[in-house]
Amino acid sequence: MKTRLTFLGTGTSQGVPIIGCTCEVCRSADPRDNRLRSAVLVEFAGRTILVDAGPDFRQQMLRAGVRHLDALKGEYPYAFEYPKYPGAPEWRIHLIENKPFTIPAPEKNRELQWVHDKGYCYRNADGTTEPVSPDIIDRAAAPGKEDAAIVPIRGIHGQLPVLGFRFGDLAYITDMNVLPEEEMDKLQGLEHVTLNTVGYHRHHSHFSLDEALVLAGRIGARHTWLTHLSHAFPCYDAFCEEIDRRCAELGVRASVRPAWDGLVIDGKEELLPRQ
């Protein structure tokens, strides 16, 4: 099943450039070196899914022209408080366990959207809205023809358990420094995989560059994309050369490149510019 992934942000929690820094990367004129905080938009089986809603959420949604999300993972404490804060966004929450799950597809040719004070509604061609029964969102049905399974990938961020996700033949794994051996079977046969790295040295919650490259070789995806990148790495073109050199020294046979903000991975195609 075809999956389209857009990198909304590929930087660390500080982003790149870092405020006040005058290093070569932070001063780079190459837009591939300008990174918002890590997040991706996944278009999978008719759904639009956001993974990681960070501090740059507003800017990323506007830049990518996103009008509707079917699912979102993130943390905005004020949005979940009761009594509800006036003007806070509205969410419908679903807990994710470490087992495949589905997001039911909306009815064909009908746009599903959230309407304030009404909940999920279908927007009709004449502009009117029609409330949707809650069980279209909440039902836990087995995947059908229109319901594709999303596979969680359990990893460790320092001492905190976190999740990556597999969408068809593409996997997004970030914000972790340990991937348990029992999760490796979930990553077989991938076209694309995204791994995180923040620097050259061992880190308490993220893969080092060498750790990410070795893991890329073990996973064996057709393409590996690095994200959650800091200004510790050189500018984009020099970084690509360094990755090739490190792969050769480590004996890693993998196609690895740094991702950049706005990069689109579309099925088996290499790269697509985001319009």
Backbone torsions as a table, in degrees:
resi	resn	phi	psi	omega
1	MET	NA	131.7	-174.4
2	LYS	-69.1	135.5	178.6
3	THR	-126.4	137.1	177.4
4	ARG	-120.3	124.3	-178.6
5	LEU	-122.0	131.3	176.1
6	THR	-115.0	126.0	175.5
7	PHE	-79.2	108.8	178.1
8	LEU	-80.6	-30.4	178.1
9	GLY	-155.9	143.8	-176.5
10	THR	-131.7	15.8	-177.4
11	GLY	-102.0	176.3	176.8
12	THR	-77.3	-171.6	179.0
13	SER	-65.5	-17.5	176.6
14	GLN	-90.7	-19.1	-173.7
15	GLY	72.4	172.5	176.5
16	VAL	-138.2	125.7	6.2
17	PRO	-74.5	158.1	176.4
18	ILE	-89.9	138.4	-179.6
19	ILE	-56.6	126.7	175.7
20	GLY	85.8	-5.5	-177.4
21	CYS	-89.8	140.2	-179.8
22	THR	-119.3	22.5	178.8
23	CYS	-68.4	168.2	-176.7
24	GLU	-60.1	-39.7	-178.2
25	VAL	-68.3	-44.6	-178.7
26	CYS	-68.5	-21.2	177.7
27	ARG	-98.6	1.9	-174.6
28	SER	-63.4	140.0	175.8
29	ALA	-89.2	-4.9	178.4
30	ASP	-76.1	119.4	-178.5
31	PRO	-61.1	-20.1	178.3
32	ARG	-70.8	-14.4	177.3
33	ASP	-95.3	0.4	-179.7
34	ASN	-101.7	109.4	-168.4
35	ARG	-124.1	124.0	168.4
36	LEU	-78.9	173.9	-179.8
37	ARG	-66.2	148.1	-169.1
38	SER	-61.0	131.6	174.7
39	ALA	-168.9	152.8	175.2
40	VAL	-135.7	153.6	172.7
41	LEU	-111.2	124.2	-177.4
42	VAL	-115.4	125.1	174.7
43	GLU	-107.0	109.9	-167.7
44	PHE	-143.6	121.6	175.8
45	ALA	53.3	41.5	177.0
46	GLY	81.8	3.6	178.4
47	ARG	-110.0	156.0	173.5
48	THR	-117.2	117.3	-169.8
49	ILE	-123.5	130.7	174.7
50	LEU	-101.8	129.1	174.3
51	VAL	-113.4	116.8	-178.2
52	ASP	80.8	104.5	176.0
53	ALA	-106.3	94.8	-174.5
54	GLY	-101.1	-164.5	-176.8
55	PRO	-63.7	-20.0	-179.2
56	ASP	-96.2	15.9	-174.5
57	PHE	-52.6	-49.8	-176.8
58	ARG	-60.1	-50.1	-178.6
59	GLN	-61.6	-40.2	-178.9
60	GLN	-67.4	-41.5	179.4
61	MET	-65.0	-40.9	179.2
62	LEU	-67.9	-42.7	-177.7
63	ARG	-65.4	-35.9	-178.8
64	ALA	-87.9	-4.5	179.1
65	GLY	67.0	35.8	-177.2
66	VAL	-80.3	127.8	179.8
67	ARG	-110.9	-18.4	-175.9
68	HIS	-153.2	139.2	173.6
69	LEU	-123.3	135.6	175.5
70	ASP	-90.2	-23.9	-179.2
71	ALA	-157.1	151.6	-174.6
72	LEU	-152.6	139.8	175.6
73	LYS	-122.4	122.7	179.8
74	GLY	-179.1	-169.6	-177.9
75	GLU	-142.0	113.6	173.7
76	TYR	-132.5	85.8	-171.7
77	PRO	-52.4	-40.3	-176.4
78	TYR	-63.9	-22.7	-177.9
79	ALA	-76.8	-13.3	-175.4
80	PHE	-113.2	4.4	-177.7
81	GLU	-79.1	151.8	175.3
82	TYR	-129.1	135.4	0.7
83	PRO	-64.9	151.8	-172.0
84	LYS	-65.7	133.7	177.1
85	TYR	-69.1	131.4	-178.4
86	PRO	-58.5	129.1	178.2
87	GLY	85.3	-0.6	179.7
88	ALA	-69.0	149.3	177.8
89	PRO	-65.1	159.2	-177.3
90	GLU	-113.2	134.0	-177.6
91	TRP	-131.5	156.6	167.3
92	ARG	-116.4	117.5	-168.1
93	ILE	-94.7	136.9	175.2
94	HIS	-133.2	125.3	178.8
95	LEU	-76.9	135.2	-178.8
96	ILE	-103.2	125.1	174.5
97	GLU	-100.5	171.6	-178.9
98	ASN	-83.6	61.8	175.7
99	LYS	-154.9	154.0	-177.1
100	PRO	-57.2	145.5	178.4
101	PHE	-142.6	166.9	179.9
102	THR	-125.3	156.1	169.9
103	ILE	-114.3	107.6	-176.1
104	PRO	-53.7	138.9	-179.5
105	ALA	-75.3	142.4	174.4
106	PRO	-69.9	164.2	178.6
107	GLU	-61.4	143.5	-178.7
108	LYS	-60.1	142.1	175.0
109	ASN	63.6	17.8	176.6
110	ARG	-130.2	129.9	-177.0
111	GLU	-84.8	125.2	178.8
112	LEU	-95.0	128.7	179.9
113	GLN	-148.9	162.1	177.3
114	TRP	-93.0	129.6	178.6
115	VAL	-115.0	128.2	-177.5
116	HIS	-55.3	131.7	178.4
117	ASP	69.6	3.0	177.5
118	LYS	-119.9	-28.6	-175.2
119	GLY	92.2	-159.8	-179.9
120	TYR	-67.1	133.5	-179.9
121	CYS	-138.8	154.4	168.4
122	TYR	-91.9	135.5	174.8
123	ARG	-95.1	122.0	-179.5
124	ASN	-82.7	166.1	-177.4
125	ALA	-60.2	-30.0	-178.6
126	ASP	-85.7	5.5	177.0
127	GLY	93.3	-11.1	177.3
128	THR	-75.3	161.6	179.2
129	THR	-119.5	150.4	-178.3
130	GLU	-130.2	117.6	-177.9
131	PRO	-56.6	146.4	-180.0
132	VAL	-104.7	140.1	176.1
133	SER	-62.2	134.2	-177.0
134	PRO	-56.7	-27.5	-174.6
135	ASP	-71.6	-11.7	174.5
136	ILE	-68.7	-26.2	177.5
137	ILE	-93.9	-38.9	-170.7
138	ASP	-89.8	-15.3	-174.6
139	ARG	-63.1	143.4	-179.7
140	ALA	-109.3	65.3	-177.1
141	ALA	-85.8	156.1	173.0
142	ALA	-67.2	149.0	-178.6
143	PRO	-57.3	128.9	175.4
144	GLY	-109.3	-162.5	-176.1
145	LYS	-60.5	-32.8	-177.1
146	GLU	-104.7	2.4	-177.1
147	ASP	-116.3	101.7	-179.3
148	ALA	-92.6	138.8	-176.4
149	ALA	-78.7	138.4	171.3
150	ILE	-103.4	131.7	-174.5
151	VAL	-107.8	113.4	175.6
152	PRO	-69.2	145.7	176.3
153	ILE	-118.8	111.4	-175.6
154	ARG	-82.4	125.5	176.2
155	GLY	-134.3	-176.8	-178.5
156	ILE	-124.9	130.7	175.6
157	HIS	-109.4	94.6	-172.1
158	GLY	69.4	-104.3	173.9
159	GLN	-117.5	7.9	-175.4
160	LEU	-101.7	125.5	175.7
161	PRO	-71.0	133.9	-179.2
162	VAL	-135.2	171.6	-178.6
163	LEU	-124.4	137.3	160.7
164	GLY	-103.5	179.4	-176.3
165	PHE	-143.1	145.4	171.6
166	ARG	-110.5	127.8	176.8
167	PHE	-118.2	97.7	-178.0
168	GLY	62.8	-120.6	-178.1
169	ASP	-98.8	24.2	-179.9
170	LEU	-133.5	137.5	178.9
171	ALA	-128.3	141.6	179.4
172	TYR	-119.2	111.2	-176.6
173	ILE	-125.4	112.5	-179.6
174	THR	-145.4	167.9	176.0
175	ASP	63.9	38.2	177.3
176	MET	-146.8	160.1	175.9
177	ASN	-127.8	1.3	176.0
178	VAL	-138.8	129.2	174.0
179	LEU	-120.0	104.1	-175.7
180	PRO	-57.4	147.5	-176.5
181	GLU	-58.3	-34.3	-177.0
182	GLU	-69.1	-12.6	178.3
183	GLU	-89.8	-11.1	-172.8
184	MET	-64.2	-32.5	-179.8
185	ASP	-61.3	-26.6	180.0
186	LYS	-71.3	-11.4	-172.6
187	LEU	-110.6	17.1	179.7
188	GLN	-84.3	144.6	174.4
189	GLY	74.8	26.8	-178.6
190	LEU	-84.3	146.1	168.7
191	GLU	-83.3	-41.9	-176.8
192	HIS	-136.4	141.0	171.8
193	VAL	-138.0	141.5	177.2
194	THR	-110.6	128.3	178.9
195	LEU	-124.7	152.9	-178.4
196	ASN	-100.5	147.6	170.9
197	THR	-156.3	138.9	-177.3
198	VAL	-113.5	-12.9	-176.7
199	GLY	-177.0	-170.2	-175.0
200	TYR	-88.4	-23.7	-172.9
201	HIS	-101.4	160.1	178.3
202	ARG	-58.0	133.9	-174.9
203	HIS	-121.0	150.9	-175.8
204	HIS	-72.1	-16.9	-176.5
205	SER	-141.3	1.6	179.3
206	HIS	-137.3	156.4	175.9
207	PHE	-68.6	141.8	166.3
208	SER	-74.1	169.4	179.7
209	LEU	-58.7	-48.2	-178.8
210	ASP	-63.3	-40.1	178.1
211	GLU	-61.5	-41.3	179.3
212	ALA	-66.0	-40.1	-178.8
213	LEU	-67.6	-42.5	177.5
214	VAL	-62.7	-42.5	178.0
215	LEU	-63.4	-39.5	177.0
216	ALA	-58.2	-42.2	177.9
217	GLY	-63.7	-38.1	179.3
218	ARG	-69.0	-40.3	-179.4
219	ILE	-68.2	-42.3	174.4
220	GLY	74.3	27.6	176.4
221	ALA	-68.0	158.1	179.6
222	ARG	-62.6	-36.8	176.4
223	HIS	-138.4	139.7	174.0
224	THR	-118.3	133.4	-179.2
225	TRP	-118.2	129.9	179.8
226	LEU	-94.5	136.7	179.4
227	THR	-138.9	-177.3	-175.1
228	HIS	59.4	44.9	-172.7
229	LEU	-90.1	143.0	178.9
230	SER	-106.9	175.6	177.5
231	HIS	-77.9	4.3	174.9
232	ALA	-68.3	-25.1	178.2
233	PHE	-85.5	155.9	-179.7
234	PRO	-72.2	178.4	177.7
235	CYS	-61.5	162.1	-164.6
236	TYR	-51.8	-55.7	-175.9
237	ASP	-62.4	-42.5	177.4
238	ALA	-64.6	-35.2	178.8
239	PHE	-65.9	-39.9	177.0
240	CYS	-59.2	-43.8	178.9
241	GLU	-64.0	-39.5	179.7
242	GLU	-66.1	-39.7	178.3
243	ILE	-61.3	-45.2	178.6
244	ASP	-60.2	-42.0	179.7
245	ARG	-65.4	-43.9	-179.7
246	ARG	-67.1	-38.1	177.2
247	CYS	-60.8	-43.4	179.1
248	ALA	-62.9	-42.8	-179.3
249	GLU	-67.5	-34.2	-179.1
250	LEU	-86.2	-7.9	-176.6
251	GLY	72.1	27.7	-178.9
252	VAL	-92.5	121.8	176.7
253	ARG	-102.1	94.0	-178.4
254	ALA	-156.9	149.4	173.9
255	SER	-91.2	107.1	-173.7
256	VAL	-124.9	132.6	176.2
257	ARG	-143.5	150.9	173.0
258	PRO	-70.4	137.2	171.3
259	ALA	-77.8	166.5	174.5
260	TRP	-142.5	158.8	-179.0
261	ASP	-59.9	126.5	179.9
262	GLY	96.2	-9.5	176.5
263	LEU	-63.6	134.6	178.7
264	VAL	-117.5	127.0	173.5
265	ILE	-104.7	120.8	-172.8
266	ASP	-126.3	95.2	179.0
267	GLY	60.2	-130.2	-178.3
268	LYS	-91.0	0.9	177.8
269	GLU	-76.4	151.5	-174.3
270	GLU	-68.6	-73.3	-175.6
271	LEU	-137.8	146.0	174.8
272	LEU	-134.9	135.6	174.0
273	PRO	-71.9	142.7	177.4
274	ARG	-83.0	121.0	-178.2
275	GLN	-79.6	NA	NA
